[in-house]
Amino acid sequence: MLKTIPKCHKCGKEIDKNEEIYVKLRYPKWGGMTEIKAYLQNEGKFFCEKCIEDKV
Ligand SMILES: [Zn+2]
């Protein structure tokens, strides 16, 4: 799993385990998924379910 607990990019809430989340992510340049964890931590923006609902 990720080393740090991801937080919602909008409200700052820590993402709970097993919570459904949304990640905004640029597709990696190299097109592979081998380093996806590191990539998620560096590039990913997490949103909790509630914030996504608010936006829609
Ligand atoms: Zn949120």
N, CA, C, O and the ligand as a Tripos MOL2 file, in Angstrom:
@<TRIPOS>MOLECULE
protein
  225   223    57     0     0
PROTEIN
NO_CHARGES

@<TRIPOS>ATOM
      1 N           0.8310   -1.2110    0.0000 N.3       1 MET1
      2 CA          0.0000    0.0000    0.0000 C.3       1 MET1
      3 C           0.8610    1.2540    0.0000 C.2       1 MET1
      4 O           2.0880    1.1820    0.0560 O.2       1 MET1
      5 N           0.2190    2.3670   -0.0620 N.am      2 LEU2
      6 CA          0.9390    3.6280   -0.0530 C.3       2 LEU2
      7 C           1.5570    3.8700    1.3190 C.2       2 LEU2
      8 O           1.0040    3.4790    2.3470 O.2       2 LEU2
      9 N           2.6980    4.5140    1.3110 N.am      3 LYS3
     10 CA          3.4050    4.7640    2.5600 C.3       3 LYS3
     11 C           2.6650    5.7740    3.4190 C.2       3 LYS3
     12 O           2.5210    5.5910    4.6280 O.2       3 LYS3
     13 N           2.2130    6.8060    2.8050 N.am      4 THR4
     14 CA          1.5000    7.8320    3.5570 C.3       4 THR4
     15 C           0.0030    7.6880    3.3190 C.2       4 THR4
     16 O          -0.4300    7.1870    2.2810 O.2       4 THR4
     17 N          -0.7640    8.1260    4.2760 N.am      5 ILE5
     18 CA         -2.2100    8.0870    4.1070 C.3       5 ILE5
     19 C          -2.6080    9.1970    3.1580 C.2       5 ILE5
     20 O          -2.3400   10.3690    3.4230 O.2       5 ILE5
     21 N          -3.2390    8.8450    2.0650 N.am      6 PRO6
     22 CA         -3.6560    9.8870    1.1300 C.3       6 PRO6
     23 C          -4.7610   10.7510    1.7280 C.2       6 PRO6
     24 O          -5.6130   10.2710    2.4760 O.2       6 PRO6
     25 N          -4.7270   12.0050    1.3880 N.am      7 LYS7
     26 CA         -5.7620   12.9190    1.8620 C.3       7 LYS7
     27 C          -6.5160   13.4820    0.6750 C.2       7 LYS7
     28 O          -5.9740   13.6380   -0.4190 O.2       7 LYS7
     29 N          -7.7600   13.7770    0.9170 N.am      8 CYS8
     30 CA         -8.5740   14.3630   -0.1330 C.3       8 CYS8
     31 C          -7.9720   15.7110   -0.5370 C.2       8 CYS8
     32 O          -7.6630   16.5460    0.3130 O.2       8 CYS8
     33 N          -7.8160   15.9030   -1.8240 N.am      9 HIS9
     34 CA         -7.1800   17.1160   -2.3330 C.3       9 HIS9
     35 C          -8.0390   18.3460   -2.0720 C.2       9 HIS9
     36 O          -7.5300   19.4640   -1.9890 O.2       9 HIS9
     37 N          -9.3260   18.1350   -1.9440 N.am     10 LYS10
     38 CA        -10.2360   19.2660   -1.8040 C.3      10 LYS10
     39 C         -10.5030   19.6210   -0.3360 C.2      10 LYS10
     40 O         -10.3560   20.7750    0.0650 O.2      10 LYS10
     41 N         -10.8990   18.6160    0.4660 N.am     11 CYS11
     42 CA        -11.2920   18.9260    1.8350 C.3      11 CYS11
     43 C         -10.2340   18.5360    2.8610 C.2      11 CYS11
     44 O         -10.3540   18.8830    4.0360 O.2      11 CYS11
     45 N          -9.1990   17.8160    2.4260 N.am     12 GLY12
     46 CA         -8.1180   17.4830    3.3450 C.3      12 GLY12
     47 C          -8.4070   16.3070    4.2590 C.2      12 GLY12
     48 O          -7.5890   15.9730    5.1160 O.2      12 GLY12
     49 N          -9.5400   15.6880    4.0910 N.am     13 LYS13
     50 CA         -9.8970   14.5320    4.8950 C.3      13 LYS13
     51 C          -8.9980   13.3480    4.5520 C.2      13 LYS13
     52 O          -8.7030   13.0940    3.3850 O.2      13 LYS13
     53 N          -8.5670   12.6290    5.5900 N.am     14 GLU14
     54 CA         -7.7970   11.4210    5.3210 C.3      14 GLU14
     55 C          -8.7010   10.3630    4.7220 C.2      14 GLU14
     56 O          -9.8360   10.1630    5.1530 O.2      14 GLU14
     57 N          -8.1690    9.7000    3.7240 N.am     15 ILE15
     58 CA         -8.9620    8.6660    3.0610 C.3      15 ILE15
     59 C          -9.0060    7.4250    3.9420 C.2      15 ILE15
     60 O          -7.9620    6.9040    4.3330 O.2      15 ILE15
     61 N         -10.1770    6.9610    4.2500 N.am     16 ASP16
     62 CA        -10.3190    5.7710    5.0770 C.3      16 ASP16
     63 C          -9.9900    4.5270    4.2840 C.2      16 ASP16
     64 O         -10.1250    4.4770    3.0620 O.2      16 ASP16
     65 N          -9.5520    3.5230    5.0260 N.am     17 LYS17
     66 CA         -9.3240    2.2360    4.3690 C.3      17 LYS17
     67 C         -10.6360    1.7340    3.7980 C.2      17 LYS17
     68 O         -11.6970    1.8440    4.4120 O.2      17 LYS17
     69 N         -10.5270    1.1920    2.6280 N.am     18 ASN18
     70 CA        -11.6890    0.5940    1.9590 C.3      18 ASN18
     71 C         -12.6950    1.6310    1.4610 C.2      18 ASN18
     72 O         -13.7490    1.2770    0.9330 O.2      18 ASN18
     73 N         -12.3670    2.8980    1.6300 N.am     19 GLU19
     74 CA        -13.2570    3.9210    1.1070 C.3      19 GLU19
     75 C         -13.0900    4.0300   -0.4080 C.2      19 GLU19
     76 O         -11.9950    3.8770   -0.9500 O.2      19 GLU19
     77 N         -14.1830    4.2930   -1.0510 N.am     20 GLU20
     78 CA        -14.1130    4.4860   -2.4940 C.3      20 GLU20
     79 C         -13.5670    5.8790   -2.7730 C.2      20 GLU20
     80 O         -14.0910    6.8710   -2.2660 O.2      20 GLU20
     81 N         -12.5260    5.9510   -3.5720 N.am     21 ILE21
     82 CA        -11.9240    7.2540   -3.8370 C.3      21 ILE21
     83 C         -11.7860    7.4840   -5.3330 C.2      21 ILE21
     84 O         -11.9460    6.5820   -6.1560 O.2      21 ILE21
     85 N         -11.4860    8.7120   -5.6340 N.am     22 TYR22
     86 CA        -11.2630    9.0950   -7.0100 C.3      22 TYR22
     87 C          -9.8710    9.6930   -7.1040 C.2      22 TYR22
     88 O          -9.4660   10.4750   -6.2440 O.2      22 TYR22
     89 N          -9.1530    9.3350   -8.1290 N.am     23 VAL23
     90 CA         -7.8090    9.8460   -8.3150 C.3      23 VAL23
     91 C          -7.7150   10.5160   -9.6650 C.2      23 VAL23
     92 O          -8.0110    9.9300  -10.7060 O.2      23 VAL23
     93 N          -7.2960   11.7520   -9.6120 N.am     24 LYS24
     94 CA         -7.0300   12.4560  -10.8640 C.3      24 LYS24
     95 C          -5.5690   12.2410  -11.1970 C.2      24 LYS24
     96 O          -4.6890   12.5090  -10.3780 O.2      24 LYS24
     97 N          -5.3170   11.7650  -12.3770 N.am     25 LEU25
     98 CA         -3.9660   11.3160  -12.6800 C.3      25 LEU25
     99 C          -3.6520   11.5210  -14.1580 C.2      25 LEU25
    100 O          -4.4770   11.2810  -15.0400 O.2      25 LEU25
    101 N          -2.4290   11.9730  -14.3870 N.am     26 ARG26
    102 CA         -1.9640   12.0700  -15.7590 C.3      26 ARG26
    103 C          -1.4230   10.6960  -16.1610 C.2      26 ARG26
    104 O          -0.7140   10.0610  -15.3800 O.2      26 ARG26
    105 N          -1.7340   10.2520  -17.3110 N.am     27 TYR27
    106 CA         -1.2400    8.9550  -17.7420 C.3      27 TYR27
    107 C           0.2700    9.0130  -17.8760 C.2      27 TYR27
    108 O           0.8140    9.9290  -18.4940 O.2      27 TYR27
    109 N           0.9530    8.0180  -17.2880 N.am     28 PRO28
    110 CA          2.4230    8.0700  -17.2750 C.3      28 PRO28
    111 C           3.0250    8.1040  -18.6710 C.2      28 PRO28
    112 O           2.5290    7.4760  -19.6070 O.2      28 PRO28
    113 N           4.0970    8.8500  -18.7750 N.am     29 LYS29
    114 CA          4.7850    8.9970  -20.0660 C.3      29 LYS29
    115 C           5.2370    7.6480  -20.6110 C.2      29 LYS29
    116 O           5.1360    7.3660  -21.8050 O.2      29 LYS29
    117 N           5.7420    6.8200  -19.6880 N.am     30 TRP30
    118 CA          6.3230    5.5630  -20.1330 C.3      30 TRP30
    119 C           5.2710    4.5060  -20.4680 C.2      30 TRP30
    120 O           5.5890    3.4620  -21.0380 O.2      30 TRP30
    121 N           4.0360    4.7810  -20.1140 N.am     31 GLY31
    122 CA          2.9640    3.8960  -20.5080 C.3      31 GLY31
    123 C           2.8970    2.5810  -19.7620 C.2      31 GLY31
    124 O           2.0970    1.7110  -20.1050 O.2      31 GLY31
    125 N           3.7280    2.4260  -18.7470 N.am     32 GLY32
    126 CA          3.7040    1.1740  -17.9930 C.3      32 GLY32
    127 C           3.1050    1.3790  -16.6210 C.2      32 GLY32
    128 O           2.8590    2.5110  -16.2050 O.2      32 GLY32
    129 N           2.8750    0.3090  -15.9300 N.am     33 MET33
    130 CA          2.2340    0.3880  -14.6230 C.3      33 MET33
    131 C           3.1600   -0.1170  -13.5060 C.2      33 MET33
    132 O           2.7280   -0.2950  -12.3670 O.2      33 MET33
    133 N           4.4140   -0.3410  -13.8390 N.am     34 THR34
    134 CA          5.3100   -0.9560  -12.8570 C.3      34 THR34
    135 C           5.5770   -0.0550  -11.6640 C.2      34 THR34
    136 O           5.7610   -0.5420  -10.5480 O.2      34 THR34
    137 N           5.5990    1.2320  -11.8820 N.am     35 GLU35
    138 CA          5.9120    2.1390  -10.7840 C.3      35 GLU35
    139 C           4.7000    2.9690  -10.4020 C.2      35 GLU35
    140 O           4.8110    4.1340  -10.0190 O.2      35 GLU35
    141 N           3.5740    2.3550  -10.5140 N.am     36 ILE36
    142 CA          2.3250    3.0930  -10.3200 C.3      36 ILE36
    143 C           2.1790    3.6340   -8.9060 C.2      36 ILE36
    144 O           1.6050    4.7060   -8.7130 O.2      36 ILE36
    145 N           2.6890    2.9100   -7.9120 N.am     37 LYS37
    146 CA          2.5590    3.3750   -6.5300 C.3      37 LYS37
    147 C           3.3020    4.6730   -6.3070 C.2      37 LYS37
    148 O           2.7660    5.6320   -5.7520 O.2      37 LYS37
    149 N           4.5510    4.6830   -6.7540 N.am     38 ALA38
    150 CA          5.3410    5.8950   -6.6160 C.3      38 ALA38
    151 C           4.7150    7.0160   -7.4270 C.2      38 ALA38
    152 O           4.6790    8.1730   -7.0100 O.2      38 ALA38
    153 N           4.2310    6.6410   -8.5800 N.am     39 TYR39
    154 CA          3.6230    7.6310   -9.4540 C.3      39 TYR39
    155 C           2.3740    8.2370   -8.8300 C.2      39 TYR39
    156 O           2.1510    9.4460   -8.9040 O.2      39 TYR39
    157 N           1.5760    7.3970   -8.2240 N.am     40 LEU40
    158 CA          0.3740    7.8790   -7.5410 C.3      40 LEU40
    159 C           0.7160    8.8790   -6.4510 C.2      40 LEU40
    160 O           0.0530    9.9050   -6.2970 O.2      40 LEU40
    161 N           1.7580    8.5640   -5.7010 N.am     41 GLN41
    162 CA          2.1280    9.4460   -4.5980 C.3      41 GLN41
    163 C           2.6520   10.7820   -5.1010 C.2      41 GLN41
    164 O           2.4100   11.8250   -4.4940 O.2      41 GLN41
    165 N           3.3630   10.7400   -6.2000 N.am     42 ASN42
    166 CA          3.9410   11.9740   -6.7120 C.3      42 ASN42
    167 C           2.9480   12.8030   -7.5150 C.2      42 ASN42
    168 O           2.9430   14.0320   -7.4350 O.2      42 ASN42
    169 N           2.1190   12.1300   -8.2780 N.am     43 GLU43
    170 CA          1.3070   12.8380   -9.2690 C.3      43 GLU43
    171 C          -0.1900   12.7870   -8.9760 C.2      43 GLU43
    172 O          -0.9600   13.6060   -9.4780 O.2      43 GLU43
    173 N          -0.5890   11.8190   -8.1590 N.am     44 GLY44
    174 CA         -2.0280   11.5990   -7.9720 C.3      44 GLY44
    175 C          -2.6610   12.6440   -7.0860 C.2      44 GLY44
    176 O          -2.0690   13.0860   -6.1020 O.2      44 GLY44
    177 N          -3.8600   13.0320   -7.4400 N.am     45 LYS45
    178 CA         -4.6630   13.8850   -6.5790 C.3      45 LYS45
    179 C          -5.8890   13.0840   -6.1840 C.2      45 LYS45
    180 O          -6.6820   12.6750   -7.0330 O.2      45 LYS45
    181 N          -6.0350   12.8660   -4.8880 N.am     46 PHE46
    182 CA         -7.1230   12.0350   -4.4050 C.3      46 PHE46
    183 C          -8.3190   12.8990   -4.0260 C.2      46 PHE46
    184 O          -8.1790   14.0070   -3.5090 O.2      46 PHE46
    185 N          -9.4730   12.3660   -4.2960 N.am     47 PHE47
    186 CA        -10.7070   13.0360   -3.8810 C.3      47 PHE47
    187 C         -11.5970   12.0200   -3.1910 C.2      47 PHE47
    188 O         -11.7660   10.9010   -3.6770 O.2      47 PHE47
    189 N         -12.1680   12.4090   -2.0520 N.am     48 CYS48
    190 CA        -13.0890   11.5050   -1.3820 C.3      48 CYS48
    191 C         -14.4260   11.5190   -2.1350 C.2      48 CYS48
    192 O         -14.7110   12.3910   -2.9550 O.2      48 CYS48
    193 N         -15.2070   10.5220   -1.8100 N.am     49 GLU49
    194 CA        -16.4660   10.3470   -2.5220 C.3      49 GLU49
    195 C         -17.3650   11.5780   -2.3750 C.2      49 GLU49
    196 O         -18.0320   11.9960   -3.3220 O.2      49 GLU49
    197 N         -17.3660   12.1430   -1.1710 N.am     50 LYS50
    198 CA        -18.2460   13.2600   -0.8850 C.3      50 LYS50
    199 C         -17.9380   14.4780   -1.7700 C.2      50 LYS50
    200 O         -18.8400   15.1300   -2.2970 O.2      50 LYS50
    201 N         -16.6570   14.7570   -1.9130 N.am     51 CYS51
    202 CA        -16.2680   15.9140   -2.7150 C.3      51 CYS51
    203 C         -16.6380   15.7340   -4.1780 C.2      51 CYS51
    204 O         -17.0090   16.6910   -4.8570 O.2      51 CYS51
    205 N         -16.5350   14.5160   -4.6510 N.am     52 ILE52
    206 CA        -16.9330   14.2510   -6.0330 C.3      52 ILE52
    207 C         -18.4310   14.4720   -6.1960 C.2      52 ILE52
    208 O         -18.8820   15.0370   -7.1930 O.2      52 ILE52
    209 N         -19.1870   14.0260   -5.2180 N.am     53 GLU53
    210 CA        -20.6340   14.2090   -5.2790 C.3      53 GLU53
    211 C         -21.0010   15.6920   -5.2730 C.2      53 GLU53
    212 O         -21.9100   16.1240   -5.9820 O.2      53 GLU53
    213 N         -20.2740   16.4610   -4.4580 N.am     54 ASP54
    214 CA        -20.5400   17.8930   -4.3920 C.3      54 ASP54
    215 C         -20.3080   18.5790   -5.7250 C.2      54 ASP54
    216 O         -21.0180   19.5080   -6.1100 O.2      54 ASP54
    217 N         -19.2920   18.0890   -6.4130 N.am     55 LYS55
    218 CA        -18.8810   18.7310   -7.6480 C.3      55 LYS55
    219 C         -19.8910   18.4980   -8.7610 C.2      55 LYS55
    220 O         -20.1350   19.3690   -9.5960 O.2      55 LYS55
    221 N         -20.4700   17.3070   -8.7540 N.am     56 VAL56
    222 CA        -21.3840   16.9400   -9.8330 C.3      56 VAL56
    223 C         -22.6980   17.7190   -9.7140 C.2      56 VAL56
    224 O         -23.5970   17.5440  -10.5370 O.2      56 VAL56
    225 ZN        -13.0590   15.4800    0.2660 Zn       57 ZN57
@<TRIPOS>BOND
     1     1     2 1
     2     2     3 1
     3     3     4 2
     4     3     5 am
     5     5     6 1
     6     6     7 1
     7     7     8 2
     8     7     9 am
     9     9    10 1
    10    10    11 1
    11    11    12 2
    12    11    13 am
    13    13    14 1
    14    14    15 1
    15    15    16 2
    16    15    17 am
    17    17    18 1
    18    18    19 1
    19    19    20 2
    20    19    21 am
    21    21    22 1
    22    22    23 1
    23    23    24 2
    24    23    25 am
    25    25    26 1
    26    26    27 1
    27    27    28 2
    28    27    29 am
    29    29    30 1
    30    30    31 1
    31    31    32 2
    32    31    33 am
    33    33    34 1
    34    34    35 1
    35    35    36 2
    36    35    37 am
    37    37    38 1
    38    38    39 1
    39    39    40 2
    40    39    41 am
    41    41    42 1
    42    42    43 1
    43    43    44 2
    44    43    45 am
    45    45    46 1
    46    46    47 1
    47    47    48 2
    48    47    49 am
    49    49    50 1
    50    50    51 1
    51    51    52 2
    52    51    53 am
    53    53    54 1
    54    54    55 1
    55    55    56 2
    56    55    57 am
    57    57    58 1
    58    58    59 1
    59    59    60 2
    60    59    61 am
    61    61    62 1
    62    62    63 1
    63    63    64 2
    64    63    65 am
    65    65    66 1
    66    66    67 1
    67    67    68 2
    68    67    69 am
    69    69    70 1
    70    70    71 1
    71    71    72 2
    72    71    73 am
    73    73    74 1
    74    74    75 1
    75    75    76 2
    76    75    77 am
    77    77    78 1
    78    78    79 1
    79    79    80 2
    80    79    81 am
    81    81    82 1
    82    82    83 1
    83    83    84 2
    84    83    85 am
    85    85    86 1
    86    86    87 1
    87    87    88 2
    88    87    89 am
    89    89    90 1
    90    90    91 1
    91    91    92 2
    92    91    93 am
    93    93    94 1
    94    94    95 1
    95    95    96 2
    96    95    97 am
    97    97    98 1
    98    98    99 1
    99    99   100 2
   100    99   101 am
   101   101   102 1
   102   102   103 1
   103   103   104 2
   104   103   105 am
   105   105   106 1
   106   106   107 1
   107   107   108 2
   108   107   109 am
   109   109   110 1
   110   110   111 1
   111   111   112 2
   112   111   113 am
   113   113   114 1
   114   114   115 1
   115   115   116 2
   116   115   117 am
   117   117   118 1
   118   118   119 1
   119   119   120 2
   120   119   121 am
   121   121   122 1
   122   122   123 1
   123   123   124 2
   124   123   125 am
   125   125   126 1
   126   126   127 1
   127   127   128 2
   128   127   129 am
   129   129   130 1
   130   130   131 1
   131   131   132 2
   132   131   133 am
   133   133   134 1
   134   134   135 1
   135   135   136 2
   136   135   137 am
   137   137   138 1
   138   138   139 1
   139   139   140 2
   140   139   141 am
   141   141   142 1
   142   142   143 1
   143   143   144 2
   144   143   145 am
   145   145   146 1
   146   146   147 1
   147   147   148 2
   148   147   149 am
   149   149   150 1
   150   150   151 1
   151   151   152 2
   152   151   153 am
   153   153   154 1
   154   154   155 1
   155   155   156 2
   156   155   157 am
   157   157   158 1
   158   158   159 1
   159   159   160 2
   160   159   161 am
   161   161   162 1
   162   162   163 1
   163   163   164 2
   164   163   165 am
   165   165   166 1
   166   166   167 1
   167   167   168 2
   168   167   169 am
   169   169   170 1
   170   170   171 1
   171   171   172 2
   172   171   173 am
   173   173   174 1
   174   174   175 1
   175   175   176 2
   176   175   177 am
   177   177   178 1
   178   178   179 1
   179   179   180 2
   180   179   181 am
   181   181   182 1
   182   182   183 1
   183   183   184 2
   184   183   185 am
   185   185   186 1
   186   186   187 1
   187   187   188 2
   188   187   189 am
   189   189   190 1
   190   190   191 1
   191   191   192 2
   192   191   193 am
   193   193   194 1
   194   194   195 1
   195   195   196 2
   196   195   197 am
   197   197   198 1
   198   198   199 1
   199   199   200 2
   200   199   201 am
   201   201   202 1
   202   202   203 1
   203   203   204 2
   204   203   205 am
   205   205   206 1
   206   206   207 1
   207   207   208 2
   208   207   209 am
   209   209   210 1
   210   210   211 1
   211   211   212 2
   212   211   213 am
   213   213   214 1
   214   214   215 1
   215   215   216 2
   216   215   217 am
   217   217   218 1
   218   218   219 1
   219   219   220 2
   220   219   221 am
   221   221   222 1
   222   222   223 1
   223   223   224 2
@<TRIPOS>SUBSTRUCTURE
     1 MET1         2 RESIDUE 1 A MET
     2 LEU2         6 RESIDUE 1 A LEU
     3 LYS3        10 RESIDUE 1 A LYS
     4 THR4        14 RESIDUE 1 A THR
     5 ILE5        18 RESIDUE 1 A ILE
     6 PRO6        22 RESIDUE 1 A PRO
     7 LYS7        26 RESIDUE 1 A LYS
     8 CYS8        30 RESIDUE 1 A CYS
     9 HIS9        34 RESIDUE 1 A HIS
    10 LYS10       38 RESIDUE 1 A LYS
    11 CYS11       42 RESIDUE 1 A CYS
    12 GLY12       46 RESIDUE 1 A GLY
    13 LYS13       50 RESIDUE 1 A LYS
    14 GLU14       54 RESIDUE 1 A GLU
    15 ILE15       58 RESIDUE 1 A ILE
    16 ASP16       62 RESIDUE 1 A ASP
    17 LYS17       66 RESIDUE 1 A LYS
    18 ASN18       70 RESIDUE 1 A ASN
    19 GLU19       74 RESIDUE 1 A GLU
    20 GLU20       78 RESIDUE 1 A GLU
    21 ILE21       82 RESIDUE 1 A ILE
    22 TYR22       86 RESIDUE 1 A TYR
    23 VAL23       90 RESIDUE 1 A VAL
    24 LYS24       94 RESIDUE 1 A LYS
    25 LEU25       98 RESIDUE 1 A LEU
    26 ARG26      102 RESIDUE 1 A ARG
    27 TYR27      106 RESIDUE 1 A TYR
    28 PRO28      110 RESIDUE 1 A PRO
    29 LYS29      114 RESIDUE 1 A LYS
    30 TRP30      118 RESIDUE 1 A TRP
    31 GLY31      122 RESIDUE 1 A GLY
    32 GLY32      126 RESIDUE 1 A GLY
    33 MET33      130 RESIDUE 1 A MET
    34 THR34      134 RESIDUE 1 A THR
    35 GLU35      138 RESIDUE 1 A GLU
    36 ILE36      142 RESIDUE 1 A ILE
    37 LYS37      146 RESIDUE 1 A LYS
    38 ALA38      150 RESIDUE 1 A ALA
    39 TYR39      154 RESIDUE 1 A TYR
    40 LEU40      158 RESIDUE 1 A LEU
    41 GLN41      162 RESIDUE 1 A GLN
    42 ASN42      166 RESIDUE 1 A ASN
    43 GLU43      170 RESIDUE 1 A GLU
    44 GLY44      174 RESIDUE 1 A GLY
    45 LYS45      178 RESIDUE 1 A LYS
    46 PHE46      182 RESIDUE 1 A PHE
    47 PHE47      186 RESIDUE 1 A PHE
    48 CYS48      190 RESIDUE 1 A CYS
    49 GLU49      194 RESIDUE 1 A GLU
    50 LYS50      198 RESIDUE 1 A LYS
    51 CYS51      202 RESIDUE 1 A CYS
    52 ILE52      206 RESIDUE 1 A ILE
    53 GLU53      210 RESIDUE 1 A GLU
    54 ASP54      214 RESIDUE 1 A ASP
    55 LYS55      218 RESIDUE 1 A LYS
    56 VAL56      222 RESIDUE 1 A VAL
    57 ZN57       225 GROUP 0 **** ****
